[in-house]
């Protein structure tokens, strides 16, 4: 039990404080515990009544990870309390109860220490004041708290607890009850007794009632018993692997030239390099340094949901916040950002059908911006009105080569080029266009930097990938091996690897001998190995491995990709289309030749332009598939596994050409 000075055997042992033991959140938890004891002095000696206050609760992998306080109370018998206000029941008219009791409750509490000058109420909507980027902004703490409550309910539902009520509350430790608006509302001040808080619940939590007797009950005894079960993962933790720690060290301790950071806010920075040079890590390094030295607030944008999950996991391990108050780093998809932007500007009223009509919606937004229907003043007002979503000191763009011109123009209209940093994958384009980030700005506004040394792959892998690129006819591959990272091996496995889970077990055991965990490995699958059975999609390798008791984080499922993996024992599985920016100690490429064929067919099916009359459709499709193939081949750090069928094809020809040349570290296995 993680109590503070009361001690595990003290009189208040039944009010447990769990989690963080310092800071304003812990002080708020201590205050709340004192108020509970003042109302119920005997509860500390009860063995049947339980109140737990979780401090600094983390919902790892969820969009809103941080909750100041979660208070869960479950009483063996309902306890009475004095009535102060008119109650608003779930059915019927408001009334003043003859008696009121409480049986259980779950509270999601946001703690704010602002004084009266830093808080304002508009129609009982509370906002607090921050200084950010030279501007005074007001953050709606009411909306933030409400979203936290919904996210916590989603977390409970994901873990099997659905039929339960959760109430959002805001504790203003710098205000007294007399400073707050006329009730009902969900705020309470520093002088609010616990009975006052229960009365607030009677007003806003739709209590049960029989005639004029009221009861506050948020769920059944069985549900609260499940919540109290030690096996229920309320106090989550994610343990970094040794490979995680290396990645974290690369981000925290990297000695980036100061000039790279001095460009932030002054020039549009474009970092160019092929797969494997570590562009995504460079972006994270820059964002982290900006946060660490100046508490800047950065937004990282990508189109890849699997990469979003991966980067969010790294930020969670580093403990990097993403708040108006403390700065930090937020990571999201460009689609989600554009959607929130259009919703915030009032161009769309909801997100129904947004992704299906994404291209048309973008064009509409751009038309509004160009015509000044949405003006610079409107954007400035949006940043002030919704600072949590839009007030960023710097915006980092990963996979910038894939951004179409309209997305670039939209981003610049909101933030200007000088607040944008772009990672450009040179020829790794996969969204159908090659972005030109230099267009529309002067040379003085642009800072271009080129990376050529491979930072991810060991030297043998970098040599193999260069040879493979040449064998596929990609003559412009210029990735340099890192002489400080010797070793590395390649395995070509011919046959149905998905049906042979013992091969994965062997690879996993070999990685474990070097201190790595299953989560440090990465598996990529083609669409042919993803099954849609009318419910949720799943990959064939994941289903086979699950049958052997192997844990996986199968990102072929859309719902899974929303949350990052928290279990070190789970193998990450993604579709090839979502492998960009990811890495693994060992990377298993299932059905790699099928993937090349899929990309060849995909390009062949697209309409052709008239740019080059001397290139056939087949030659164009071959180059497209070959360049795409280089992306998963540059994900591995130590061991690269390439699974192919026994059929002839371009991939087999290229591999056969290297079989003897790289026999010292290339192993060919037939299943």
matplotlib code that plots the C-alpha trace (Angstrom):
import matplotlib.pyplot as plt

x = [0.0, 1.4, 0.0, 1.8, 2.4, -0.7, 1.2, -0.1, -1.2, -2.6, -6.1, -6.8, -5.5, -8.8, -8.2, -5.3, -3.3, -1.7, 0.6, 2.6, 3.8, 4.7, 3.4, 0.1, -1.8, -0.5, -1.3, -4.8, -5.2, -4.0, -6.5, -9.4, -8.4, -8.6, -12.0, -13.3, -11.9, -13.5, -16.9, -16.4, -13.8, -14.5, -13.8, -10.1, -11.0, -13.5, -12.5, -15.6, -15.4, -12.8, -11.7, -8.8, -7.3, -5.1, -2.7, -1.3, -3.1, -1.8, -3.9, -1.1, -1.9, -5.0, -5.4, -5.7, -3.1, -2.9, -5.6, -4.8, -7.0, -9.3, -11.3, -13.0, -15.2, -17.2, -19.1, -20.4, -23.7, -25.0, -23.8, -26.1, -25.0, -26.6, -28.6, -27.6, -29.0, -31.9, -31.1, -31.6, -32.6, -32.3, -36.1, -38.6, -38.4, -35.7, -36.4, -34.9, -34.4, -35.7, -32.7, -29.6, -27.1, -24.1, -23.2, -20.3, -18.7, -16.0, -14.6, -12.2, -10.8, -8.8, -6.8, -6.0, -4.1, -4.9, -6.1, -9.1, -7.2, -6.3, -9.8, -12.9, -16.4, -18.6, -22.0, -20.4, -17.8, -14.4, -11.2, -7.8, -5.1, -1.6, 1.2, 2.4, 4.5, 4.1, 0.4, -2.1, -4.4, -7.4, -7.8, -11.3, -10.7, -14.3, -14.0, -10.6, -12.0, -15.1, -12.9, -10.8, -13.9, -15.0, -11.5, -11.4, -14.8, -13.4, -10.5, -12.8, -14.9, -11.8, -11.1, -14.5, -16.3, -19.1, -22.1, -20.8, -21.2, -18.2, -18.3, -15.9, -15.1, -12.7, -10.9, -9.8, -7.4, -6.8, -10.5, -13.1, -16.7, -17.8, -15.6, -17.5, -20.7, -24.2, -24.7, -25.3, -21.9, -19.0, -16.4, -15.5, -13.2, -10.6, -13.1, -15.6, -16.4, -16.7, -20.5, -20.5, -18.9, -21.5, -24.2, -22.6, -22.9, -26.6, -27.0, -25.0, -24.8, -28.5, -29.0, -31.5, -34.5, -37.6, -40.1, -38.0, -35.1, -32.0, -29.2, -25.9, -24.8, -22.6, -22.8, -23.4, -21.4, -20.1, -18.7, -16.9, -15.6, -14.1, -12.5, -11.0, -9.5, -5.7, -5.6, -7.5, -4.9, -5.8, -2.3, -0.7, 3.0, 5.1, 8.5, 11.1, 13.2, 17.0, 16.3, 13.8, 16.4, 18.8, 16.2, 15.4, 19.1, 19.3, 16.6, 17.7, 21.5, 22.0, 24.4, 22.5, 24.3, 22.9, 22.4, 19.8, 17.8, 18.4, 16.5, 13.3, 10.9, 13.1, 13.3, 11.4, 13.8, 13.8, 15.8, 16.4, 17.6, 16.7, 15.2, 17.5, 19.2, 17.0, 14.9, 12.1, 14.5, 16.1, 12.7, 12.0, 15.5, 14.8, 11.3, 12.7, 15.5, 13.1, 10.9, 13.9, 15.6, 12.6, 9.5, 8.3, 5.2, 5.5, 3.1, 4.4, 2.3, 2.4, -0.2, 0.8, -1.3, 1.1, 3.9, 1.8, 1.3, 5.0, 6.1, 3.5, 4.9, 8.4, 7.1, 5.2, 8.4, 10.3, 7.5, 7.1, 3.9, 1.8, 0.0, -0.5, 0.9, 4.1, 4.9, 5.9, 5.2, 1.9, 1.8, -1.1, -2.1, -2.4, -6.0, -7.0, -5.4, -7.1, -10.4, -10.1, -9.0, -12.1, -14.3, -12.8, -13.3, -16.9, -16.5, -17.7, -20.2, -19.1, -16.8, -19.3, -18.0, -14.9, -12.3, -14.3, -14.6, -11.1, -9.8, -13.0, -12.9, -9.3, -10.1, -13.0, -10.8, -8.1, -10.7, -11.9, -8.3, -7.4, -10.6, -10.1, -13.5, -11.3, -9.0, -5.7, -7.8, -10.1, -7.1, -5.6, -8.9, -9.0, -5.6, -6.8, -10.1, -8.7, -5.0, -4.8, -5.4, -3.8, -1.3, 2.0, 5.4, 6.8, 5.2, 7.2, 6.2, 7.3, 7.2, 7.0, 7.7, 4.2, 2.4, 0.3, 0.5, -2.8, -1.9, 1.4, -0.5, -3.0, -0.3, 1.6, -1.6, -2.0, 1.6, 3.7, 6.8, 9.1, 7.4, 7.6, 10.3, 10.0, 11.6, 11.8, 12.3, 13.7, 12.2, 10.0, 6.8, 3.8, 0.7, 0.8, 2.7, 6.2, 6.0, 7.9, 8.5, 10.6, 7.8, 6.3, 9.0, 12.3, 15.8, 16.3, 13.2, 14.5, 17.1, 17.8, 19.9, 20.9, 21.6, 23.4, 24.9, 22.8, 22.1, 19.6, 21.0, 24.2, 26.9, 26.1, 22.4, 23.3, 25.6, 22.9, 20.2, 22.5, 23.2, 19.5, 18.7, 21.2, 19.9, 16.4, 17.7, 17.7, 21.0, 20.7, 20.8, 23.3, 23.0, 26.4, 27.0, 27.8, 31.4, 30.6, 27.8, 29.4, 27.6, 24.1, 22.6, 20.1, 17.8, 15.9, 13.2, 11.5, 8.0, 4.9, 6.5, 3.1, 2.3, 5.5, 5.4, 8.4, 10.6, 9.4, 10.0, 13.6, 14.2, 12.6, 14.8, 17.9, 16.9, 16.2, 19.7, 20.9, 18.5, 15.7, 11.9, 9.3, 8.1, 11.6, 10.8, 8.7, 6.7, 5.4, 2.6, 1.1, -2.6, -2.9, -2.1, -4.8, -8.2, -11.5, -14.2, -17.0, -15.7, -12.3, -9.5, -6.5, -3.3, -2.7, 0.6, -1.1, -3.8, -1.3, 0.9, -2.0, -2.9, 0.6, 0.0, 2.2, 1.1, 0.9, 0.0, -1.7, -2.0, -3.8, -6.8, -7.7, -8.8, -5.5, -3.6, -5.3, -3.4, 0.3, 1.5, 2.2, 3.2, 6.9, 6.0, 3.8, 5.2, 4.3, 2.7, 1.9, 0.9, 3.7, 1.8, 2.2, 5.8, 7.3, 9.3, 9.2, 12.2, 13.0, 16.0, 14.7, 12.3, 10.3, 9.0, 6.3, 5.3, 7.9, 7.6, 3.8, 4.2, 6.4, 3.8, 1.0, 2.8, 3.5, -0.2, -1.2, 0.9, -0.1, -3.8, -3.3, -3.8, -0.5, 0.6, 2.4, 5.6, 7.8, 6.8, 9.9, 9.0, 6.5, 3.8, 5.6, 8.9, 7.1, 5.4, 8.6, 10.4, 7.4, 7.3, 11.1, 11.3, 8.5, 10.3, 13.3, 11.1, 10.5, 14.1, 15.5, 13.5, 15.8, 18.7, 20.4, 18.5, 16.5, 14.2, 12.9, 10.1, 9.4, 7.4, 8.9, 7.6, 9.9, 9.8, 11.8, 12.4, 13.7, 16.0, 17.5, 18.0, 19.5, 22.1, 23.2, 23.2, 26.8, 28.1, 26.9, 27.1, 29.2, 26.1, 23.2, 21.5, 18.9, 16.4, 13.8, 10.8]
y = [0.0, 3.4, 5.7, 8.8, 9.8, 7.9, 4.6, 1.3, 0.4, 3.8, 4.7, 5.8, 2.7, 2.3, 5.5, 4.6, 7.1, 5.3, 6.5, 9.7, 11.0, 14.6, 17.7, 19.5, 16.3, 14.6, 17.7, 17.7, 14.0, 14.7, 17.5, 15.3, 12.5, 14.9, 16.1, 12.5, 11.7, 14.9, 13.6, 9.9, 9.6, 5.9, 4.9, 4.4, 1.5, -0.1, -3.3, -3.3, 0.3, 1.1, 4.4, 4.6, 7.8, 7.2, 10.1, 11.0, 8.0, 7.0, 5.6, 4.4, 4.2, 6.3, 9.8, 11.4, 9.6, 11.8, 12.1, 14.1, 12.1, 9.1, 8.5, 5.1, 4.6, 1.5, 1.3, -1.9, 0.0, 3.3, 6.2, 9.2, 12.8, 16.2, 17.7, 21.2, 21.6, 20.6, 17.3, 16.5, 12.8, 10.5, 10.7, 13.1, 16.8, 18.3, 18.1, 18.7, 15.2, 14.3, 12.1, 11.3, 8.4, 7.3, 3.7, 4.1, 6.6, 7.0, 10.5, 11.8, 14.9, 17.7, 19.7, 23.4, 25.7, 29.0, 32.0, 34.1, 36.1, 32.9, 31.4, 32.5, 31.1, 31.5, 30.0, 27.7, 26.6, 27.0, 28.0, 28.6, 31.0, 30.1, 32.0, 30.2, 31.5, 35.1, 34.8, 34.7, 31.7, 30.2, 26.5, 25.1, 22.9, 21.8, 20.4, 18.8, 17.2, 15.9, 14.3, 12.7, 11.2, 9.7, 8.3, 6.7, 5.1, 3.8, 2.4, 0.6, -0.7, -2.0, -4.0, -5.5, -2.9, -1.2, -0.7, 2.0, 5.7, 8.0, 11.7, 14.5, 17.0, 20.1, 21.0, 24.6, 24.7, 28.5, 29.3, 29.2, 28.1, 31.8, 32.4, 29.8, 30.4, 29.6, 25.8, 23.3, 22.7, 20.3, 22.5, 22.7, 25.0, 24.5, 25.0, 22.5, 19.7, 16.2, 16.4, 19.5, 17.3, 14.6, 17.3, 18.3, 14.7, 14.8, 17.7, 16.5, 12.7, 11.9, 10.1, 7.3, 8.2, 6.7, 9.4, 12.0, 9.7, 10.0, 7.5, 8.1, 4.8, 4.6, 0.8, -2.6, -4.2, -6.8, -4.1, -2.4, -5.7, -6.2, -2.8, -3.5, -6.8, -6.6, -8.1, -5.2, -2.9, 0.5, 1.4, 0.7, 0.7, 0.1, -1.3, -0.2, -2.9, -2.5, -1.5, 1.0, 2.5, 2.8, 4.6, 6.9, 7.6, 8.5, 11.0, 12.5, 12.4, 13.1, 16.0, 17.8, 20.9, 24.0, 25.5, 22.9, 24.0, 27.7, 27.3, 26.4, 29.2, 31.0, 28.8, 25.9, 23.0, 20.0, 16.9, 14.6, 11.0, 7.5, 4.8, 3.8, 7.2, 7.9, 10.8, 10.1, 9.8, 13.1, 14.8, 13.4, 14.5, 18.1, 18.1, 16.8, 19.3, 22.1, 20.9, 20.3, 23.7, 26.0, 24.0, 24.4, 22.6, 20.6, 18.6, 15.6, 14.7, 11.6, 9.7, 6.3, 5.2, 2.4, 5.0, 7.3, 4.5, 3.7, 7.3, 7.8, 4.8, 6.3, 9.6, 7.8, 6.0, 9.3, 10.9, 13.7, 15.7, 17.4, 20.1, 23.9, 24.3, 22.3, 22.1, 18.8, 16.7, 15.5, 13.0, 12.6, 11.8, 14.5, 13.3, 13.8, 17.2, 18.4, 17.1, 19.0, 22.1, 22.0, 21.3, 24.1, 26.5, 25.5, 24.1, 20.7, 20.0, 16.5, 13.8, 11.5, 10.4, 12.7, 10.1, 8.9, 12.4, 13.5, 14.8, 16.9, 18.3, 19.3, 21.1, 22.9, 24.1, 25.3, 27.2, 29.0, 29.9, 31.2, 33.2, 34.6, 33.2, 31.8, 34.7, 35.0, 36.5, 33.5, 31.2, 33.3, 33.2, 29.4, 29.0, 31.1, 29.3, 25.8, 26.0, 22.4, 21.2, 24.0, 26.2, 24.7, 26.4, 23.9, 21.4, 18.4, 16.6, 13.0, 11.3, 14.8, 13.5, 12.1, 15.3, 16.6, 20.3, 21.1, 19.7, 21.7, 24.9, 24.3, 23.7, 26.8, 28.9, 28.0, 28.1, 29.7, 27.9, 29.0, 26.8, 23.7, 20.9, 18.2, 14.7, 14.0, 10.3, 11.2, 8.4, 6.7, 8.3, 6.1, 8.4, 9.1, 12.3, 13.8, 16.8, 20.0, 21.8, 24.5, 25.8, 29.1, 30.2, 32.0, 30.5, 32.5, 30.9, 27.3, 25.2, 21.9, 19.2, 15.9, 12.6, 9.7, 7.6, 4.6, 4.9, 2.0, -1.0, -2.8, -2.6, -6.0, -5.1, -1.8, -3.6, -6.1, -3.5, -1.5, -4.7, -5.6, -2.1, -2.5, -5.9, -4.4, -1.7, 1.2, 2.8, 5.9, 4.2, 6.2, 4.9, 4.6, 1.8, 2.9, 1.7, 1.9, -0.7, -4.0, -7.2, -8.0, -11.0, -11.8, -14.9, -15.8, -18.3, -20.0, -21.5, -20.9, -19.1, -18.0, -21.6, -22.3, -20.5, -22.4, -20.2, -17.1, -18.8, -19.5, -15.9, -14.6, -16.8, -15.6, -12.0, -12.7, -14.0, -10.5, -8.9, -8.1, -8.7, -9.7, -6.1, -5.2, -7.4, -6.3, -8.4, -7.1, -8.8, -8.2, -7.7, -11.3, -12.4, -10.2, -11.9, -10.1, -12.4, -9.9, -8.8, -7.3, -8.0, -10.1, -11.3, -15.0, -15.0, -13.4, -16.0, -18.9, -17.5, -16.9, -20.6, -21.3, -19.0, -16.2, -12.6, -10.2, -6.5, -7.1, -3.6, -5.1, -4.3, -0.6, -0.5, -1.9, 0.8, 3.5, 2.4, 1.6, -1.8, -1.8, -5.5, -6.3, -9.9, -8.9, -9.1, -6.1, -7.0, -4.4, -4.4, -3.3, -0.2, 0.9, 0.0, 3.3, 4.9, 1.7, -0.4, -3.7, -5.6, -8.5, -7.7, -10.6, -9.8, -12.3, -13.0, -10.4, -11.4, -11.3, -7.8, -6.7, -8.2, -6.4, -3.1, -3.9, -4.6, -1.6, 0.8, -0.9, -0.3, 3.4, 5.8, 7.0, 10.5, 11.8, 12.9, 10.2, 8.6, 6.4, 4.5, 1.6, 1.0, -2.2, -0.4, 2.3, -0.4, -2.2, 0.8, 1.7, -1.8, -1.9, 1.5, 0.4, -2.8, -0.8, 0.6, -2.7, -3.8, -0.8, -1.4, -4.0, -3.3, -6.7, -9.5, -9.1, -12.0, -12.2, -14.7, -15.7, -18.4, -21.0, -19.2, -17.3, -13.6, -10.3, -10.6, -14.2, -13.2, -10.3, -12.5, -15.3, -12.8, -12.1, -15.6, -16.2, -12.7, -12.2, -15.9, -14.8, -13.3, -14.5, -17.7, -19.4, -21.8, -23.9, -24.9]
z = [0.0, -1.0, 1.7, 2.9, 6.5, 7.8, 7.5, 6.4, 9.9, 10.9, 11.8, 8.2, 6.5, 4.7, 2.8, 0.5, -1.4, -4.4, -7.1, -7.2, -3.8, -4.6, -6.4, -6.5, -7.3, -4.2, -2.1, -3.5, -2.6, 1.0, 1.3, 0.0, 2.4, 5.4, 4.3, 4.1, 7.6, 9.0, 7.7, 8.6, 11.4, 11.8, 8.3, 9.0, 11.4, 9.1, 7.4, 5.1, 3.7, 1.1, -0.4, -2.8, -4.2, -7.2, -7.7, -11.2, -12.8, -16.2, -18.9, -21.1, -24.8, -24.5, -26.1, -22.7, -20.5, -17.4, -14.7, -11.6, -9.2, -9.4, -6.2, -5.9, -2.8, -1.9, 1.4, 2.9, 3.9, 2.7, 4.8, 5.4, 5.0, 5.6, 2.7, 1.6, -2.0, -4.2, -5.9, -9.6, -9.9, -12.9, -13.4, -12.0, -10.9, -8.8, -5.1, -1.6, -0.2, 3.2, 3.6, 1.5, 1.6, -0.5, -1.3, -3.7, -6.2, -8.8, -9.2, -11.9, -10.3, -12.1, -9.5, -10.2, -7.9, -9.7, -7.7, -8.6, -11.2, -13.1, -13.3, -15.1, -15.4, -18.4, -17.9, -15.3, -17.8, -15.9, -17.7, -16.3, -17.6, -18.9, -20.6, -23.8, -26.6, -25.5, -25.4, -22.6, -23.3, -21.4, -21.3, -20.7, -17.6, -17.7, -21.2, -20.3, -17.2, -19.1, -21.8, -19.0, -17.6, -20.9, -21.5, -18.1, -18.8, -22.1, -20.2, -17.8, -20.6, -22.4, -19.3, -18.9, -16.6, -18.6, -16.4, -14.1, -13.6, -13.4, -12.4, -13.4, -10.7, -10.6, -7.4, -7.2, -4.3, -4.8, -4.5, -1.8, -2.2, -2.3, -5.3, -7.4, -9.5, -8.2, -8.2, -9.8, -11.4, -10.9, -9.2, -5.5, -3.5, -0.8, 2.0, 0.7, 3.2, 1.9, 2.7, 0.4, -2.3, -1.8, -2.2, -5.4, -6.6, -5.6, -7.9, -10.9, -10.7, -11.2, -7.9, -7.3, -5.2, -3.6, -2.8, -1.1, 0.0, -2.2, -2.8, -4.6, -6.2, -9.2, -9.7, -8.2, -5.4, -7.9, -10.2, -7.4, -6.1, -9.5, -9.4, -6.0, -7.2, -7.0, -10.5, -12.0, -13.8, -12.3, -11.4, -14.8, -15.4, -18.5, -18.0, -20.6, -22.2, -22.6, -26.2, -25.1, -22.8, -25.7, -27.7, -24.8, -24.4, -28.1, -27.7, -24.3, -24.6, -28.3, -28.9, -31.6, -32.9, -31.3, -34.7, -35.4, -32.4, -33.1, -36.4, -34.5, -34.9, -37.4, -40.5, -42.0, -41.4, -43.8, -42.7, -45.7, -45.8, -46.8, -44.6, -41.7, -41.1, -38.1, -39.3, -36.9, -33.9, -35.0, -34.9, -31.4, -30.3, -31.5, -29.9, -26.6, -26.5, -27.2, -24.3, -22.0, -22.5, -23.0, -22.1, -25.7, -26.8, -29.9, -32.2, -34.1, -37.2, -39.3, -41.3, -39.8, -36.8, -35.9, -35.8, -33.7, -31.2, -31.2, -30.6, -27.9, -26.1, -26.2, -24.8, -22.0, -21.1, -21.0, -18.9, -21.4, -20.8, -23.5, -21.6, -22.0, -18.5, -18.7, -22.4, -24.0, -27.1, -28.6, -31.4, -33.8, -37.4, -39.9, -40.6, -37.0, -37.0, -40.1, -38.8, -35.5, -37.4, -39.6, -36.6, -34.5, -37.4, -37.7, -41.3, -40.2, -37.3, -36.6, -37.9, -39.5, -42.9, -42.5, -43.5, -46.4, -47.8, -46.6, -49.9, -50.6, -47.1, -47.4, -50.7, -49.0, -46.1, -48.5, -50.5, -47.3, -46.4, -49.9, -50.2, -46.6, -45.6, -42.8, -42.0, -40.1, -37.3, -37.3, -36.9, -34.1, -32.3, -32.7, -31.1, -28.2, -27.9, -28.2, -27.0, -26.0, -29.6, -31.6, -29.6, -30.6, -30.6, -33.2, -35.6, -36.6, -39.8, -40.2, -43.7, -45.2, -48.7, -48.7, -48.0, -50.9, -51.6, -50.1, -46.7, -46.8, -47.6, -44.8, -42.2, -43.3, -43.2, -39.5, -38.2, -40.9, -42.4, -39.6, -37.0, -39.2, -39.1, -41.8, -42.1, -45.8, -46.8, -50.2, -52.3, -49.7, -51.0, -50.6, -50.7, -54.4, -54.6, -54.0, -51.7, -52.5, -49.1, -50.7, -52.9, -51.9, -49.5, -50.0, -49.7, -46.5, -44.9, -45.5, -43.8, -45.5, -43.8, -45.4, -43.5, -45.2, -42.4, -41.3, -37.6, -37.2, -39.0, -38.1, -40.8, -42.4, -42.8, -44.4, -46.9, -47.7, -48.2, -50.6, -52.6, -52.7, -53.9, -56.7, -57.6, -57.9, -60.2, -57.8, -58.8, -56.6, -53.1, -51.1, -47.5, -45.8, -43.3, -39.7, -39.0, -35.2, -35.5, -36.6, -37.2, -38.2, -40.0, -42.7, -42.9, -46.0, -45.1, -48.0, -47.3, -45.2, -42.2, -40.8, -40.2, -38.3, -34.9, -33.7, -36.0, -34.2, -30.8, -31.9, -33.0, -29.9, -27.7, -29.6, -29.0, -25.3, -24.8, -25.7, -23.2, -25.7, -25.2, -27.7, -27.9, -29.3, -32.3, -35.2, -37.7, -41.0, -43.0, -46.5, -47.0, -48.1, -44.6, -43.0, -42.5, -42.5, -41.0, -40.6, -37.2, -36.4, -38.8, -37.7, -39.2, -39.8, -37.9, -34.9, -34.9, -35.2, -32.5, -30.2, -30.5, -29.1, -26.1, -27.6, -26.9, -29.8, -30.4, -33.8, -35.5, -38.4, -36.1, -36.3, -32.7, -31.5, -33.4, -31.4, -28.3, -28.0, -26.6, -22.9, -22.5, -23.0, -23.9, -26.9, -30.4, -32.5, -35.9, -38.5, -42.2, -44.5, -45.3, -41.7, -41.0, -41.8, -39.0, -36.9, -35.9, -34.2, -33.0, -35.2, -38.0, -39.6, -43.1, -43.8, -47.4, -48.6, -52.3, -52.1, -50.7, -53.7, -56.1, -54.3, -54.7, -58.3, -59.0, -57.0, -59.2, -62.4, -61.6, -61.2, -64.2, -65.8, -66.4, -69.5, -67.8, -69.4, -72.6, -72.6, -69.4, -69.7, -67.2, -66.2, -65.6, -63.6, -61.4, -61.0, -59.6, -57.4, -55.8, -55.4, -53.7, -51.4, -50.6, -49.2, -46.4, -44.4, -45.3, -43.3, -40.1, -38.5, -36.2, -35.8, -37.6, -40.8, -41.7, -45.3, -45.9, -49.5, -51.3, -53.6, -56.7, -59.2, -59.2, -59.0, -55.2, -55.5, -58.4, -56.3, -53.3, -55.3, -56.7, -53.2, -51.8, -52.4, -52.2, -48.6, -47.5, -44.5, -42.8, -45.1, -44.2, -46.5, -44.9, -46.6, -44.4]

ax = plt.figure().add_subplot(projection="3d")
ax.plot(x, y, z, "-o")
ax.set_aspect("equal")
plt.show()
